[in-house]
């Protein structure tokens, strides 16, 4: 597998001038915002020209990981891509140059990727581009995690360990985070993004592109545990999902059906197990 290099990729933050107004004073100063730009993923394989399969709003950075992780979570691949590169089509504008990624496979995907009309999603939704409700509910499943799961003490400690690693959040206050953790609570990969689902994609993609299994004891996320995060965690073969916020009813249903440990409202003092 080879990865292309880049020279002018947009950064994860942008500087802006702001006017801050408090009850005590007014002042103008520089602030940092989390960058939010679209990323288009194109997919190609032998005998098939590259075609658009997904567009999402994301924070630039780790774009190849995002694409690789998304393919795993969608159940489209069983092996790492042959190449991932920024698209060099002549018709792309300068702004689009580093917002379009082409993934080339050594063999056809495990199923038709669909979305010939360019499925798309916001930074808040990981399943918005699905064509039918049944397709959204049909989560791909990996081999269940065969190892131990984190105990309650480890589960309660995970959000604090994740928070300590959130450098982009420290700078902007505007991104979500996800991390892959061992049963002992060691964080193996940490990624941040304006989209909570993108952060999970990037974590899985980091493992895949490193030639490692994305399966581990736990995925910990900085926000709520929505259905799409449970779906991705199950697809990666992770044993448990630990969230700072609440789960949804559909998230609990899918976790229970898939045998995924699901924890919500997790802090150093408390966690609630739902599945």
Helices and strands as residue ranges (DSSP letters): E 2-3, E 13-21, E 26-34, E 37-45, E 48-58, H 63-73, E 83-86, E 100-104, E 120-121, H 133-137, H 152-164, H 167-172, E 176-181, E 187-193, H 196-209, E 218-221, H 227-236, E 240-243, H 249-258, E 261-264, E 272-273
